[in-house]
Amino acid sequence: MLYWTLIFLVIALIAGLFGFGGVASTAAGIAKVLFAIFLVLFLVSLVVGVIRGA
């Protein structure tokens, strides 16, 4: 499960880079949405990983 946590974190960071870097207006909007989605997935998988590991 920690593997997926790291994958979601990397995807969230990349999407945030594009979204908050001001690449293009359409791409920035999509990247901001992806950033939020993958950040939530990262947090959920982190919590599930901690709960299962404990």
PyMOL Python script that loads the backbone (N, CA, C, O; Angstrom):
from pymol import cmd

cmd.read_pdbstr("""\
ATOM      1  N   MET A   1       0.828  -1.191   0.000  1.00  0.00           N
ATOM      2  CA  MET A   1       0.000   0.000   0.000  1.00  0.00           C
ATOM      3  C   MET A   1       0.872   1.255   0.000  1.00  0.00           C
ATOM      4  O   MET A   1       0.485   2.272  -0.575  1.00  0.00           O
ATOM      5  N   LEU A   2       2.035   1.198   0.631  1.00  0.00           N
ATOM      6  CA  LEU A   2       2.911   2.355   0.647  1.00  0.00           C
ATOM      7  C   LEU A   2       3.438   2.673  -0.748  1.00  0.00           C
ATOM      8  O   LEU A   2       3.745   3.826  -1.053  1.00  0.00           O
ATOM      9  N   TYR A   3       3.540   1.661  -1.583  1.00  0.00           N
ATOM     10  CA  TYR A   3       3.954   1.875  -2.971  1.00  0.00           C
ATOM     11  C   TYR A   3       2.985   2.822  -3.667  1.00  0.00           C
ATOM     12  O   TYR A   3       3.399   3.763  -4.345  1.00  0.00           O
ATOM     13  N   TRP A   4       1.694   2.566  -3.494  1.00  0.00           N
ATOM     14  CA  TRP A   4       0.680   3.414  -4.125  1.00  0.00           C
ATOM     15  C   TRP A   4       0.681   4.807  -3.517  1.00  0.00           C
ATOM     16  O   TRP A   4       0.411   5.787  -4.212  1.00  0.00           O
ATOM     17  N   THR A   5       0.979   4.903  -2.241  1.00  0.00           N
ATOM     18  CA  THR A   5       1.063   6.204  -1.591  1.00  0.00           C
ATOM     19  C   THR A   5       2.127   7.059  -2.255  1.00  0.00           C
ATOM     20  O   THR A   5       1.903   8.238  -2.531  1.00  0.00           O
ATOM     21  N   LEU A   6       3.277   6.469  -2.508  1.00  0.00           N
ATOM     22  CA  LEU A   6       4.355   7.212  -3.153  1.00  0.00           C
ATOM     23  C   LEU A   6       4.009   7.569  -4.594  1.00  0.00           C
ATOM     24  O   LEU A   6       4.342   8.659  -5.059  1.00  0.00           O
ATOM     25  N   ILE A   7       3.349   6.664  -5.300  1.00  0.00           N
ATOM     26  CA  ILE A   7       2.928   6.947  -6.675  1.00  0.00           C
ATOM     27  C   ILE A   7       1.969   8.129  -6.700  1.00  0.00           C
ATOM     28  O   ILE A   7       2.125   9.036  -7.517  1.00  0.00           O
ATOM     29  N   PHE A   8       0.974   8.129  -5.810  1.00  0.00           N
ATOM     30  CA  PHE A   8       0.009   9.228  -5.760  1.00  0.00           C
ATOM     31  C   PHE A   8       0.693  10.539  -5.393  1.00  0.00           C
ATOM     32  O   PHE A   8       0.328  11.594  -5.913  1.00  0.00           O
ATOM     33  N   LEU A   9       1.680  10.483  -4.504  1.00  0.00           N
ATOM     34  CA  LEU A   9       2.395  11.691  -4.120  1.00  0.00           C
ATOM     35  C   LEU A   9       3.149  12.277  -5.308  1.00  0.00           C
ATOM     36  O   LEU A   9       3.105  13.485  -5.538  1.00  0.00           O
ATOM     37  N   VAL A  10       3.831  11.435  -6.052  1.00  0.00           N
ATOM     38  CA  VAL A  10       4.584  11.905  -7.215  1.00  0.00           C
ATOM     39  C   VAL A  10       3.644  12.492  -8.260  1.00  0.00           C
ATOM     40  O   VAL A  10       3.928  13.547  -8.827  1.00  0.00           O
ATOM     41  N   ILE A  11       2.534  11.821  -8.517  1.00  0.00           N
ATOM     42  CA  ILE A  11       1.573  12.327  -9.500  1.00  0.00           C
ATOM     43  C   ILE A  11       0.982  13.651  -9.032  1.00  0.00           C
ATOM     44  O   ILE A  11       0.794  14.562  -9.839  1.00  0.00           O
ATOM     45  N   ALA A  12       0.687  13.771  -7.744  1.00  0.00           N
ATOM     46  CA  ALA A  12       0.148  15.021  -7.207  1.00  0.00           C
ATOM     47  C   ALA A  12       1.155  16.152  -7.341  1.00  0.00           C
ATOM     48  O   ALA A  12       0.786  17.277  -7.678  1.00  0.00           O
ATOM     49  N   LEU A  13       2.413  15.864  -7.082  1.00  0.00           N
ATOM     50  CA  LEU A  13       3.439  16.895  -7.207  1.00  0.00           C
ATOM     51  C   LEU A  13       3.626  17.338  -8.650  1.00  0.00           C
ATOM     52  O   LEU A  13       3.780  18.530  -8.919  1.00  0.00           O
ATOM     53  N   ILE A  14       3.613  16.393  -9.576  1.00  0.00           N
ATOM     54  CA  ILE A  14       3.753  16.737 -10.992  1.00  0.00           C
ATOM     55  C   ILE A  14       2.556  17.547 -11.466  1.00  0.00           C
ATOM     56  O   ILE A  14       2.716  18.548 -12.164  1.00  0.00           O
ATOM     57  N   ALA A  15       1.356  17.118 -11.087  1.00  0.00           N
ATOM     58  CA  ALA A  15       0.155  17.866 -11.476  1.00  0.00           C
ATOM     59  C   ALA A  15       0.171  19.258 -10.860  1.00  0.00           C
ATOM     60  O   ALA A  15      -0.231  20.225 -11.507  1.00  0.00           O
ATOM     61  N   GLY A  16       0.625  19.369  -9.631  1.00  0.00           N
ATOM     62  CA  GLY A  16       0.721  20.672  -8.986  1.00  0.00           C
ATOM     63  C   GLY A  16       1.736  21.575  -9.658  1.00  0.00           C
ATOM     64  O   GLY A  16       1.516  22.779  -9.790  1.00  0.00           O
ATOM     65  N   LEU A  17       2.848  20.993 -10.082  1.00  0.00           N
ATOM     66  CA  LEU A  17       3.861  21.767 -10.799  1.00  0.00           C
ATOM     67  C   LEU A  17       3.283  22.382 -12.063  1.00  0.00           C
ATOM     68  O   LEU A  17       3.473  23.569 -12.331  1.00  0.00           O
ATOM     69  N   PHE A  18       2.582  21.572 -12.833  1.00  0.00           N
ATOM     70  CA  PHE A  18       1.981  22.081 -14.061  1.00  0.00           C
ATOM     71  C   PHE A  18       0.841  23.050 -13.766  1.00  0.00           C
ATOM     72  O   PHE A  18       0.704  24.077 -14.430  1.00  0.00           O
ATOM     73  N   GLY A  19       0.040  22.727 -12.787  1.00  0.00           N
ATOM     74  CA  GLY A  19      -1.142  23.535 -12.489  1.00  0.00           C
ATOM     75  C   GLY A  19      -0.814  24.885 -11.888  1.00  0.00           C
ATOM     76  O   GLY A  19      -1.427  25.893 -12.240  1.00  0.00           O
ATOM     77  N   PHE A  20       0.146  24.910 -10.986  1.00  0.00           N
ATOM     78  CA  PHE A  20       0.458  26.157 -10.306  1.00  0.00           C
ATOM     79  C   PHE A  20       1.622  26.883 -10.974  1.00  0.00           C
ATOM     80  O   PHE A  20       1.966  27.996 -10.575  1.00  0.00           O
ATOM     81  N   GLY A  21       2.225  26.270 -11.979  1.00  0.00           N
ATOM     82  CA  GLY A  21       3.319  26.907 -12.699  1.00  0.00           C
ATOM     83  C   GLY A  21       2.849  27.827 -13.804  1.00  0.00           C
ATOM     84  O   GLY A  21       3.642  28.624 -14.305  1.00  0.00           O
ATOM     85  N   GLY A  22       1.589  27.749 -14.205  1.00  0.00           N
ATOM     86  CA  GLY A  22       1.041  28.637 -15.219  1.00  0.00           C
ATOM     87  C   GLY A  22       1.402  28.234 -16.639  1.00  0.00           C
ATOM     88  O   GLY A  22       1.751  29.096 -17.444  1.00  0.00           O
ATOM     89  N   VAL A  23       1.329  26.954 -16.970  1.00  0.00           N
ATOM     90  CA  VAL A  23       1.681  26.477 -18.307  1.00  0.00           C
ATOM     91  C   VAL A  23       0.715  27.044 -19.336  1.00  0.00           C
ATOM     92  O   VAL A  23       1.123  27.798 -20.219  1.00  0.00           O
ATOM     93  N   ALA A  24      -0.517  26.700 -19.234  1.00  0.00           N
ATOM     94  CA  ALA A  24      -1.572  27.220 -20.100  1.00  0.00           C
ATOM     95  C   ALA A  24      -2.862  27.167 -19.294  1.00  0.00           C
ATOM     96  O   ALA A  24      -2.985  26.377 -18.358  1.00  0.00           O
ATOM     97  N   SER A  25      -3.806  27.998 -19.655  1.00  0.00           N
ATOM     98  CA  SER A  25      -5.009  28.102 -18.823  1.00  0.00           C
ATOM     99  C   SER A  25      -5.792  26.795 -18.756  1.00  0.00           C
ATOM    100  O   SER A  25      -6.221  26.396 -17.673  1.00  0.00           O
ATOM    101  N   THR A  26      -5.985  26.124 -19.881  1.00  0.00           N
ATOM    102  CA  THR A  26      -6.739  24.870 -19.872  1.00  0.00           C
ATOM    103  C   THR A  26      -5.960  23.773 -19.162  1.00  0.00           C
ATOM    104  O   THR A  26      -6.507  23.057 -18.323  1.00  0.00           O
ATOM    105  N   ALA A  27      -4.698  23.645 -19.495  1.00  0.00           N
ATOM    106  CA  ALA A  27      -3.865  22.625 -18.860  1.00  0.00           C
ATOM    107  C   ALA A  27      -3.723  22.903 -17.365  1.00  0.00           C
ATOM    108  O   ALA A  27      -3.649  21.974 -16.560  1.00  0.00           O
ATOM    109  N   ALA A  28      -3.685  24.169 -17.002  1.00  0.00           N
ATOM    110  CA  ALA A  28      -3.557  24.525 -15.591  1.00  0.00           C
ATOM    111  C   ALA A  28      -4.812  24.132 -14.819  1.00  0.00           C
ATOM    112  O   ALA A  28      -4.721  23.639 -13.694  1.00  0.00           O
ATOM    113  N   GLY A  29      -5.972  24.345 -15.411  1.00  0.00           N
ATOM    114  CA  GLY A  29      -7.219  23.959 -14.751  1.00  0.00           C
ATOM    115  C   GLY A  29      -7.306  22.466 -14.542  1.00  0.00           C
ATOM    116  O   GLY A  29      -7.690  21.997 -13.471  1.00  0.00           O
ATOM    117  N   ILE A  30      -6.947  21.722 -15.571  1.00  0.00           N
ATOM    118  CA  ILE A  30      -6.964  20.258 -15.477  1.00  0.00           C
ATOM    119  C   ILE A  30      -5.945  19.785 -14.443  1.00  0.00           C
ATOM    120  O   ILE A  30      -6.227  18.882 -13.656  1.00  0.00           O
ATOM    121  N   ALA A  31      -4.775  20.390 -14.448  1.00  0.00           N
ATOM    122  CA  ALA A  31      -3.729  19.980 -13.514  1.00  0.00           C
ATOM    123  C   ALA A  31      -4.118  20.285 -12.071  1.00  0.00           C
ATOM    124  O   ALA A  31      -3.782  19.524 -11.164  1.00  0.00           O
ATOM    125  N   LYS A  32      -4.820  21.383 -11.855  1.00  0.00           N
ATOM    126  CA  LYS A  32      -5.260  21.704 -10.491  1.00  0.00           C
ATOM    127  C   LYS A  32      -6.265  20.674  -9.991  1.00  0.00           C
ATOM    128  O   LYS A  32      -6.230  20.273  -8.828  1.00  0.00           O
ATOM    129  N   VAL A  33      -7.156  20.253 -10.873  1.00  0.00           N
ATOM    130  CA  VAL A  33      -8.129  19.223 -10.495  1.00  0.00           C
ATOM    131  C   VAL A  33      -7.412  17.906 -10.214  1.00  0.00           C
ATOM    132  O   VAL A  33      -7.699  17.240  -9.219  1.00  0.00           O
ATOM    133  N   LEU A  34      -6.481  17.529 -11.088  1.00  0.00           N
ATOM    134  CA  LEU A  34      -5.723  16.297 -10.883  1.00  0.00           C
ATOM    135  C   LEU A  34      -4.903  16.362  -9.596  1.00  0.00           C
ATOM    136  O   LEU A  34      -4.785  15.373  -8.871  1.00  0.00           O
ATOM    137  N   PHE A  35      -4.346  17.525  -9.325  1.00  0.00           N
ATOM    138  CA  PHE A  35      -3.579  17.701  -8.092  1.00  0.00           C
ATOM    139  C   PHE A  35      -4.449  17.412  -6.878  1.00  0.00           C
ATOM    140  O   PHE A  35      -4.030  16.702  -5.963  1.00  0.00           O
ATOM    141  N   ALA A  36      -5.639  17.952  -6.868  1.00  0.00           N
ATOM    142  CA  ALA A  36      -6.546  17.746  -5.736  1.00  0.00           C
ATOM    143  C   ALA A  36      -6.954  16.279  -5.614  1.00  0.00           C
ATOM    144  O   ALA A  36      -6.969  15.722  -4.516  1.00  0.00           O
ATOM    145  N   ILE A  37      -7.283  15.657  -6.747  1.00  0.00           N
ATOM    146  CA  ILE A  37      -7.711  14.255  -6.734  1.00  0.00           C
ATOM    147  C   ILE A  37      -6.597  13.351  -6.209  1.00  0.00           C
ATOM    148  O   ILE A  37      -6.823  12.524  -5.325  1.00  0.00           O
ATOM    149  N   PHE A  38      -5.392  13.516  -6.760  1.00  0.00           N
ATOM    150  CA  PHE A  38      -4.306  12.628  -6.361  1.00  0.00           C
ATOM    151  C   PHE A  38      -3.790  12.946  -4.963  1.00  0.00           C
ATOM    152  O   PHE A  38      -3.248  12.070  -4.290  1.00  0.00           O
ATOM    153  N   LEU A  39      -3.953  14.182  -4.523  1.00  0.00           N
ATOM    154  CA  LEU A  39      -3.589  14.499  -3.151  1.00  0.00           C
ATOM    155  C   LEU A  39      -4.526  13.789  -2.174  1.00  0.00           C
ATOM    156  O   LEU A  39      -4.086  13.273  -1.146  1.00  0.00           O
ATOM    157  N   VAL A  40      -5.800  13.768  -2.495  1.00  0.00           N
ATOM    158  CA  VAL A  40      -6.770  13.044  -1.663  1.00  0.00           C
ATOM    159  C   VAL A  40      -6.471  11.547  -1.688  1.00  0.00           C
ATOM    160  O   VAL A  40      -6.492  10.893  -0.645  1.00  0.00           O
ATOM    161  N   LEU A  41      -6.192  11.003  -2.872  1.00  0.00           N
ATOM    162  CA  LEU A  41      -5.859   9.575  -2.966  1.00  0.00           C
ATOM    163  C   LEU A  41      -4.593   9.250  -2.178  1.00  0.00           C
ATOM    164  O   LEU A  41      -4.500   8.198  -1.546  1.00  0.00           O
ATOM    165  N   PHE A  42      -3.623  10.158  -2.221  1.00  0.00           N
ATOM    166  CA  PHE A  42      -2.395   9.980  -1.453  1.00  0.00           C
ATOM    167  C   PHE A  42      -2.700   9.906   0.039  1.00  0.00           C
ATOM    168  O   PHE A  42      -2.207   9.020   0.737  1.00  0.00           O
ATOM    169  N   LEU A  43      -3.512  10.838   0.522  1.00  0.00           N
ATOM    170  CA  LEU A  43      -3.837  10.863   1.948  1.00  0.00           C
ATOM    171  C   LEU A  43      -4.635   9.634   2.373  1.00  0.00           C
ATOM    172  O   LEU A  43      -4.392   9.072   3.440  1.00  0.00           O
ATOM    173  N   VAL A  44      -5.587   9.217   1.538  1.00  0.00           N
ATOM    174  CA  VAL A  44      -6.392   8.037   1.858  1.00  0.00           C
ATOM    175  C   VAL A  44      -5.514   6.791   1.912  1.00  0.00           C
ATOM    176  O   VAL A  44      -5.620   5.996   2.847  1.00  0.00           O
ATOM    177  N   SER A  45      -4.650   6.618   0.916  1.00  0.00           N
ATOM    178  CA  SER A  45      -3.802   5.424   0.904  1.00  0.00           C
ATOM    179  C   SER A  45      -2.781   5.465   2.038  1.00  0.00           C
ATOM    180  O   SER A  45      -2.389   4.417   2.551  1.00  0.00           O
ATOM    181  N   LEU A  46      -2.349   6.653   2.434  1.00  0.00           N
ATOM    182  CA  LEU A  46      -1.432   6.771   3.565  1.00  0.00           C
ATOM    183  C   LEU A  46      -2.117   6.345   4.860  1.00  0.00           C
ATOM    184  O   LEU A  46      -1.534   5.614   5.661  1.00  0.00           O
ATOM    185  N   VAL A  47      -3.335   6.793   5.063  1.00  0.00           N
ATOM    186  CA  VAL A  47      -4.087   6.429   6.267  1.00  0.00           C
ATOM    187  C   VAL A  47      -4.372   4.934   6.285  1.00  0.00           C
ATOM    188  O   VAL A  47      -4.214   4.289   7.322  1.00  0.00           O
ATOM    189  N   VAL A  48      -4.788   4.379   5.159  1.00  0.00           N
ATOM    190  CA  VAL A  48      -5.073   2.943   5.090  1.00  0.00           C
ATOM    191  C   VAL A  48      -3.798   2.145   5.346  1.00  0.00           C
ATOM    192  O   VAL A  48      -3.834   1.126   6.036  1.00  0.00           O
ATOM    193  N   GLY A  49      -2.676   2.600   4.798  1.00  0.00           N
ATOM    194  CA  GLY A  49      -1.411   1.912   5.027  1.00  0.00           C
ATOM    195  C   GLY A  49      -0.992   1.930   6.483  1.00  0.00           C
ATOM    196  O   GLY A  49      -0.476   0.939   7.001  1.00  0.00           O
ATOM    197  N   VAL A  50      -1.212   3.050   7.139  1.00  0.00           N
ATOM    198  CA  VAL A  50      -0.863   3.154   8.560  1.00  0.00           C
ATOM    199  C   VAL A  50      -1.779   2.270   9.398  1.00  0.00           C
ATOM    200  O   VAL A  50      -1.322   1.606  10.329  1.00  0.00           O
ATOM    201  N   ILE A  51      -3.062   2.259   9.072  1.00  0.00           N
ATOM    202  CA  ILE A  51      -4.015   1.443   9.830  1.00  0.00           C
ATOM    203  C   ILE A  51      -3.712  -0.042   9.653  1.00  0.00           C
ATOM    204  O   ILE A  51      -3.747  -0.801  10.621  1.00  0.00           O
ATOM    205  N   ARG A  52      -3.418  -0.457   8.433  1.00  0.00           N
ATOM    206  CA  ARG A  52      -3.123  -1.878   8.192  1.00  0.00           C
ATOM    207  C   ARG A  52      -1.791  -2.283   8.792  1.00  0.00           C
ATOM    208  O   ARG A  52      -1.624  -3.424   9.221  1.00  0.00           O
ATOM    209  N   GLY A  53      -0.843  -1.359   8.826  1.00  0.00           N
ATOM    210  CA  GLY A  53       0.473  -1.671   9.374  1.00  0.00           C
ATOM    211  C   GLY A  53       0.482  -1.753  10.890  1.00  0.00           C
ATOM    212  O   GLY A  53       1.353  -2.396  11.477  1.00  0.00           O
ATOM    213  N   ALA A  54      -0.479  -1.107  11.521  1.00  0.00           N
ATOM    214  CA  ALA A  54      -0.483  -1.059  12.995  1.00  0.00           C
ATOM    215  C   ALA A  54      -1.134  -2.270  13.616  1.00  0.00           C
ATOM    216  O   ALA A  54      -1.211  -2.370  14.840  1.00  0.00           O
TER     217      ALA A  54
END
""", "prot")
cmd.dss("prot")
cmd.show_as("cartoon", "prot")
cmd.util.cbc("prot")
cmd.orient("prot")
